[in-house]
Amino acid sequence: MSGEVKVTLIKSHIGKSQSMRGCLLGMGLTKREKTVVLKDTPEIRGMINKVSHLVRVEE
């Protein structure tokens, strides 16, 4: 796994568990429709998998 992934928050974190909110905050996603570019690491992939229903991922 090398390179970068582009992650966009498409659904709100309101009403979600504290651990999901922590994952989103850890990735830098604080508002809807915000996009961040992150390194493609196993740790980031795990965070994305946890909140996959809230985000859109582009390679």
C-alpha positions in Angstrom: 0.0 0.0 0.0 1.6 3.2 -1.1 0.4 6.5 -2.4 -2.5 8.5 -1.2 -6.3 8.3 -0.8 -8.8 11.1 -1.0 -11.5 10.8 1.6 -14.7 12.9 1.6 -17.2 13.0 4.5 -20.7 12.5 2.9 -22.9 11.9 6.0 -22.9 13.7 9.3 -21.3 12.3 12.4 -24.3 13.5 14.6 -25.8 10.6 16.5 -22.9 8.2 15.9 -20.7 6.6 18.6 -17.8 8.3 20.2 -15.3 5.9 18.5 -16.7 6.8 15.0 -16.4 10.5 15.8 -12.9 9.9 17.0 -12.0 8.2 13.7 -13.4 11.0 11.7 -11.6 13.6 13.8 -8.4 11.6 13.5 -8.6 11.8 9.7 -9.3 15.5 9.8 -13.0 15.2 8.7 -14.9 17.8 10.8 -17.7 19.0 8.4 -19.8 17.4 5.7 -18.4 17.5 2.2 -14.9 18.2 3.5 -12.2 16.3 1.6 -8.7 15.4 2.9 -5.8 13.6 1.2 -4.2 11.0 3.5 -1.3 8.5 3.1 -2.5 5.1 2.3 -1.4 3.1 5.4 -3.0 0.2 7.2 -4.0 2.4 10.1 -5.8 4.9 7.8 -7.5 1.9 6.0 -8.8 0.6 9.3 -10.2 4.0 10.2 -11.9 4.2 6.8 -13.4 0.7 7.2 -14.9 1.7 10.5 -16.7 4.7 9.0 -17.1 3.4 5.5 -20.9 4.2 5.5 -20.1 7.9 6.2 -17.3 8.6 3.7 -16.4 8.3 0.0 -12.9 7.1 -0.9 -11.0 7.7 -4.1 -7.7 6.1 -4.8 
